């Protein structure tokens, strides 16, 4: 066989024994219910203003 060619019968007979070892991923394994809080010296109005400026800056890039 040359480089890049293959035997079709070998491709059809391939089996993978690794399928038995595969475990499903539980995406909810580390879910946490709770609260998060933080303190800031910046007012809500200032934060909203900063967000608006960031959005305006993103619009300039397009």
ABEGO torsion letter per residue (X at the ends): XBBGBBBAAAAAABBBAAAAABBBBBAAAABBBEBBBBBBABBAAAAAAAAAAAAAAAAAAX
